[in-house]
Amino acid sequence: MSVPQPTAAERGEQILTVFGTAFGELLAADPAAFRVKFRKMAASAFAFYRGTACLFYKDLEREAHGGPYLDERTGRVWIHGDLHAENFGTYMDATGRLIFNVNDFDEAYVGPFTWDVKRLAASLALIGYTKALSDEQISHLVRIYAESYRERIHALATGAKDDELPPFTLDTAEGALLDALRDARAMTRFGLLDSMTEIRDFERRFAPGGGSIELDAATRYKVLAAFDGYLETLPESSLARPDSYRVKDVVGRRGIGIGSAGLPSYNILLEGNSDALENDVVIYMKQAQTPAVSRHVRDAAVREYFQHEGHRTVISQRALQAHADPWLGWTELDGSGQLVAEVSPYAVDLDWSDIDDPAEIALTVANLGRATATMHASADDESGHSLVPFSTERAIDAAIAADEEGFAGLLVDFAHSYGARARADHQIFVDLFRNGRIPGL
């Protein structure tokens, strides 16, 4: 029996309730930042979807304790938590290789693997709609994603060697993924530093303006104390040259992304791996947020595993991303968990604006399916963490094998239904926002 759909007015009240829980405290602290965030979300249904993982998981809450392809193992794996089609891009790993893979792990947690693939599938429906693809074309793309995910999970579960399933690099990637990697390779550390810093008295310092905020002495002292705590969370391999962590300058920043509104953030300029000024490194320290999915996974063992949200974000990223950023760590500031990572000159996000040819879209989607499977398989009993003490890929492979044909159909149906829900929600949200209905704004 189908569930009755709420009226626009009823759905508006649901959206406001979810927003109050997810954003209320931060919105009250910095309403101006949320006006910027919400204007960005108002631009399109996809931008709205990106900013509302909280609403997505509220809608999927009934699946927290069961659902198709979920059991005691597949319902409790490391997940990305905000897996949409734009949360992929490039990074330079700890070995110096440029990799294309999933990025942005702020929402990562432990939960049902299907939540990741459903969130991605719905995002494909939204992107397909903006590109005026037919429902049949969107269904085809979601099936490609599902089949590529399933194929890669099966290969990993049955012992495929690393050289048979290499990561997406300059040597192995193609299409839009290769374009992103080539763009990243053209970036330089000097270019990043030139955009953020200047040389004064023979030393590099942050340049004024450009969104940086000068800190008073007390705040600077607290940030530097938190930085000392961060150093204790780094692996020994990252500390081979202690001078790399000599602090040259510190400034404040405002959270500027759709997901970062109202979150205090700081940039710290470090010596880097040599005395040369062009090798200086910028890291950021950002207050980590409560992941939306955590409000709907009531597992005390998961909740108690993490010291705070900064610790959770870093442990999750290290589990889900092979050879993660060597500058990645956590600390505490004013009682709140902080994420610390490099402001990388080599980070390029997947850009869908020029991916219009059907064959190129299909190739990109297939590779996102493979990347998703590889991410899920990275975080299990072999990742060094006790929270997921079994082989994720074998558990997921067995669950899908029990109903091989139904997996793609499940994602296709969800993509269309939730894509339509998100488009309708976007219009409701725009009307709430422009008519002054969101409390605190």
C-alpha positions in Angstrom: 0.0 0.0 0.0 1.4 3.4 -1.0 2.1 6.0 1.7 -0.1 9.1 1.3 1.9 12.1 0.1 1.8 15.3 2.2 0.3 18.5 0.8 2.7 21.3 0.0 1.8 23.0 3.3 2.3 19.8 5.3 5.7 19.2 3.6 6.7 22.8 4.2 6.2 22.2 7.9 8.2 19.0 7.8 11.0 20.8 6.0 11.0 23.6 8.7 11.1 21.0 11.5 14.0 19.2 10.0 15.9 22.4 9.3 15.3 23.5 12.9 16.9 20.3 14.2 19.8 20.3 11.7 20.6 24.0 11.4 19.0 25.8 14.3 22.0 26.3 16.6 24.3 27.4 13.8 21.7 29.5 12.1 21.0 31.4 15.4 24.8 32.0 15.7 25.3 33.3 12.2 22.1 34.0 10.2 24.0 36.0 7.6 25.9 32.8 6.6 22.7 30.9 6.3 21.1 33.5 4.1 24.0 33.0 1.7 23.7 29.2 2.0 20.0 29.2 1.4 20.3 31.5 -1.6 22.8 29.1 -3.1 20.3 26.2 -2.4 17.5 28.2 -4.0 19.4 28.3 -7.4 18.4 24.8 -8.4 16.8 21.5 -7.2 20.2 19.9 -7.3 21.8 22.7 -5.1 18.8 22.2 -2.7 19.4 18.5 -2.6 23.1 19.0 -2.0 22.3 21.1 1.1 19.6 18.9 2.6 21.1 15.6 3.5 19.3 16.1 6.8 15.9 16.0 4.9 17.0 13.0 2.8 17.8 10.8 5.9 14.7 11.9 7.7 12.7 10.6 4.7 14.7 7.3 4.8 14.6 6.9 8.6 12.2 4.0 8.4 14.9 1.9 6.7 17.4 2.4 9.6 16.4 -1.0 11.0 15.8 -2.9 7.7 15.0 -2.8 4.0 16.0 -4.5 0.8 19.6 -5.8 0.7 20.1 -4.8 4.4 21.0 -7.2 7.2 23.0 -7.0 10.4 26.2 -6.4 8.4 25.2 -4.4 5.3 23.1 -2.1 7.5 26.2 -1.3 9.5 29.1 -0.3 7.2 31.2 2.8 6.8 29.3 5.1 4.4 30.1 8.5 2.9 26.8 10.0 4.1 26.4 12.7 1.4 27.2 10.8 -1.8 25.9 12.8 -4.7 27.3 13.2 -8.2 29.4 16.3 -7.4 31.1 14.9 -4.4 33.9 13.3 -6.5 37.2 14.9 -7.5 40.9 14.8 -7.4 43.4 14.7 -4.5 47.1 14.0 -4.1 47.5 10.9 -1.9 50.2 10.3 0.7 52.4 8.6 -2.0 52.3 11.7 -4.3 49.9 10.2 -6.8 47.0 12.3 -8.2 43.9 10.2 -7.6 40.3 10.7 -8.8 37.8 9.4 -6.2 35.1 10.3 -3.8 35.8 13.4 -1.7 34.3 15.5 1.1 33.8 13.2 4.1 32.2 15.6 6.5 29.0 13.5 6.7 30.7 10.1 6.9 29.3 7.6 9.4 28.3 4.0 9.8 25.0 2.9 8.4 23.2 1.1 5.6 25.2 0.9 2.3 22.0 1.4 0.4 21.7 5.0 1.7 24.9 5.9 -0.2 23.9 4.4 -3.5 20.3 5.7 -3.2 21.5 9.2 -2.6 23.8 9.0 -5.6 21.0 7.6 -7.8 18.6 10.4 -6.9 21.3 13.0 -7.7 21.7 11.4 -11.2 18.0 11.9 -11.7 18.3 15.5 -10.8 21.3 16.1 -13.0 19.6 14.2 -15.8 16.5 16.4 -15.5 18.6 19.6 -15.7 20.1 18.3 -18.9 16.6 17.5 -20.3 17.2 13.8 -20.4 14.1 11.6 -20.8 13.0 9.4 -18.0 14.2 6.4 -20.0 17.6 7.9 -20.4 17.8 8.6 -16.7 16.7 5.0 -15.9 19.5 3.8 -18.2 22.1 5.9 -16.4 21.0 4.7 -13.0 21.2 1.1 -14.2 24.7 1.7 -15.5 25.7 3.1 -12.1 24.1 0.1 -10.3 25.6 -2.5 -12.6 29.1 -0.9 -12.4 28.8 -0.8 -8.6 27.7 -4.4 -8.4 30.4 -5.6 -10.8 33.2 -3.9 -8.9 31.9 -5.1 -5.5 31.8 -8.6 -6.8 35.3 -8.4 -8.2 36.6 -7.1 -4.9 34.7 -9.7 -2.9 36.1 -12.6 -5.0 39.7 -11.5 -4.6 40.6 -9.4 -7.6 44.2 -8.1 -7.4 45.1 -4.5 -7.0 46.7 -4.3 -10.4 43.4 -5.7 -11.9 41.4 -2.9 -10.4 43.7 0.1 -10.3 42.6 3.5 -8.9 41.7 6.3 -11.3 45.0 8.0 -12.0 46.6 9.9 -15.0 47.5 6.5 -16.4 44.2 4.8 -16.0 41.4 7.4 -16.0 39.4 8.4 -19.1 36.8 11.0 -20.1 35.8 13.6 -17.6 37.8 11.9 -14.8 41.0 12.3 -16.9 40.1 15.9 -17.6 39.8 16.6 -13.9 43.1 14.9 -13.2 44.9 16.9 -15.9 43.4 20.1 -14.6 44.7 19.2 -11.1 48.1 18.4 -12.5 48.3 21.9 -14.0 47.7 23.4 -10.6 50.7 24.5 -8.5 51.4 25.1 -4.9 52.9 28.4 -5.9 49.6 29.4 -7.5 47.6 28.6 -4.4 50.1 30.5 -2.1 50.1 33.4 -4.5 46.3 33.7 -4.2 46.3 33.6 -0.4 49.6 35.0 0.9 52.4 37.6 0.3 56.1 37.9 1.2 56.8 40.4 4.0 60.2 40.9 5.6 61.6 37.8 3.8 58.9 35.6 5.2 55.5 34.4 3.9 52.3 35.7 5.6 48.6 35.6 4.8 47.5 38.5 2.7 44.8 40.8 4.1 41.3 40.6 2.6 40.0 37.9 0.5 37.8 36.5 3.3 40.5 36.2 5.9 39.9 37.6 9.4 42.7 38.9 11.6 42.6 37.2 15.0 43.0 38.8 18.4 45.8 37.6 20.7 43.5 35.4 22.8 41.9 33.6 19.8 45.3 33.1 18.2 46.6 31.5 21.4 43.6 29.1 21.5 44.0 28.1 17.9 47.8 27.5 18.3 47.0 25.4 21.4 44.5 23.4 19.4 47.1 23.0 16.7 49.5 21.4 19.2 46.7 18.9 20.0 46.3 18.2 16.3 50.0 17.2 15.9 49.4 14.3 18.4 46.8 12.8 16.0 49.1 12.5 13.0 50.6 9.2 12.0 54.4 9.0 12.6 55.0 8.9 8.9 53.7 12.4 8.6 56.1 13.7 11.3 59.4 12.8 9.6 60.4 16.5 9.3 59.3 18.3 12.5 60.2 21.7 10.9 57.3 21.1 8.4 54.9 22.1 11.2 56.4 25.4 12.2 53.6 27.9 12.2 54.2 31.1 10.2 50.8 32.7 10.4 47.1 32.1 11.4 43.9 33.8 10.2 40.2 33.2 10.7 37.8 32.3 7.9 34.1 32.2 7.4 32.4 28.9 6.3 31.6 29.6 2.7 30.4 26.3 1.2 26.8 25.1 1.0 27.6 22.7 3.9 29.9 25.0 5.9 27.6 27.9 6.8 28.2 29.2 10.2 31.0 26.9 11.1 34.1 28.7 12.5 37.2 28.0 10.5 40.9 29.0 10.5 43.8 28.8 8.0 47.3 28.1 9.3 50.4 28.7 7.2 53.2 26.1 7.8 56.8 25.8 6.8 56.2 22.7 4.7 58.7 20.1 3.5 61.6 22.5 3.0 62.8 26.0 3.8 61.9 27.1 0.3 59.0 29.6 0.4 57.3 28.0 -2.5 56.9 24.8 -0.5 54.9 26.4 2.4 51.7 24.6 3.2 48.2 26.0 4.2 46.0 23.8 6.4 42.6 24.6 7.7 41.0 23.9 11.0 37.2 23.7 10.9 34.6 22.9 13.4 33.2 19.5 12.4 29.5 19.1 12.2 27.1 16.5 13.4 26.5 14.2 10.3 22.9 14.1 9.2 22.8 10.3 9.1 23.8 10.0 12.7 20.4 11.3 13.9 18.8 8.2 12.3 21.3 5.5 13.2 20.6 4.7 16.9 23.6 2.4 17.5 25.3 3.2 20.8 28.5 1.3 19.8 28.9 3.6 16.8 28.1 6.8 18.7 30.5 5.9 21.6 33.4 5.0 19.2 34.1 8.6 18.4 35.6 11.2 20.8 33.9 14.1 18.9 32.8 15.0 15.4 36.4 16.0 14.3 37.6 12.6 15.4 34.7 10.9 13.6 35.3 12.8 10.3 39.0 11.9 10.2 38.6 8.3 11.2 35.9 7.9 8.6 38.0 9.5 5.9 41.0 7.4 6.7 38.8 4.3 6.5 37.0 5.2 3.3 39.9 6.8 1.4 43.1 4.9 0.6 46.3 6.8 1.3 44.4 9.8 2.7 45.9 13.4 3.0 49.0 13.1 5.2 48.0 16.4 6.9 44.7 15.0 8.0 44.0 15.1 11.7 41.7 16.3 14.4 41.8 18.4 17.6 39.5 20.4 20.0 38.8 24.1 20.2 36.4 25.7 22.7 35.0 22.2 23.5 34.2 21.4 19.9 35.8 18.8 17.7 37.8 20.2 14.8 38.8 18.7 11.4 42.3 19.7 10.2 43.4 19.1 6.6 45.5 20.7 3.8 44.1 23.4 1.6 45.3 21.4 -1.4 46.3 23.0 -4.7 45.5 19.8 -6.4 41.8 19.5 -5.5 39.5 19.7 -8.6 35.9 18.7 -8.3 34.1 16.8 -11.1 32.4 19.4 -13.2 29.1 18.3 -14.8 28.5 21.5 -16.7 30.3 20.3 -19.8 29.4 16.6 -19.6 26.6 16.6 -22.2 27.4 13.9 -24.7 25.3 10.7 -23.8 28.3 8.4 -24.2 30.5 10.6 -22.0 27.7 10.9 -19.3 27.4 7.1 -19.4 31.1 6.5 -19.0 31.3 9.0 -16.1 28.4 7.4 -14.3 29.9 3.9 -14.7 33.2 5.1 -13.2 31.3 6.7 -10.3 29.7 3.3 -9.6 33.2 1.7 -9.5 34.5 4.4 -7.3 31.6 4.0 -4.9 32.2 0.3 -4.6 35.9 0.7 -4.1 35.2 3.2 -1.3 32.8 0.9 0.5 35.3 -2.0 0.2 38.2 0.1 1.7 36.5 0.4 5.1 36.2 -2.9 6.8 38.1 -5.4 8.9 41.3 -4.6 6.9 41.2 -0.8 7.4 42.6 -0.9 11.0 39.4 0.0 12.8 37.3 -2.3 15.0 33.9 -0.7 14.3 33.2 -2.7 11.1 34.9 -6.1 11.9 34.0 -8.0 8.7 34.6 -7.8 5.0 32.3 -5.1 3.7 32.6 -6.2 0.0 31.8 -9.8 0.8 28.8 -8.8 2.9 27.4 -6.5 0.2 28.2 -8.9 -2.6 26.2 -11.7 -0.8 23.3 -9.4 -0.2 23.0 -8.3 -3.8 23.5 -11.8 -5.1 20.3 -12.9 -3.2 18.3 -10.7 -5.7 20.6 -9.8 -8.5 17.9 -8.4 -10.8 16.2 -6.3 -8.2 19.2 -4.1 -7.3 19.2 -1.9 -10.3 15.4 -1.7 -10.3 15.4 -0.6 -6.7 17.8 2.3 -7.5 15.9 3.3 -10.7 12.6 3.5 -8.9 14.1 5.4 -6.0 16.0 7.8 -8.3 12.7 8.8 -10.1 10.6 9.0 -7.0 13.0 10.9 -4.8 14.2 13.1 -7.7 10.6 14.2 -8.1 10.3 14.7 -4.4 13.4 16.9 -4.3 12.2 19.0 -7.2 8.9 19.6 -5.4 10.7 20.3 -2.1 12.9 22.8 -3.8 9.9 24.9 -4.9 8.4 24.6 -1.4 11.7 25.7 0.1 12.1 28.7 -2.3 8.6 29.9 -1.3 9.3 29.4 2.4 12.6 31.4 2.1 11.4 34.2 -0.1 8.3 34.7 2.0 10.3 35.0 5.3 8.9 31.7 6.7 12.3 30.2 7.9 12.7 31.1 11.6 15.8 33.1 12.4 16.2 34.7 9.0 
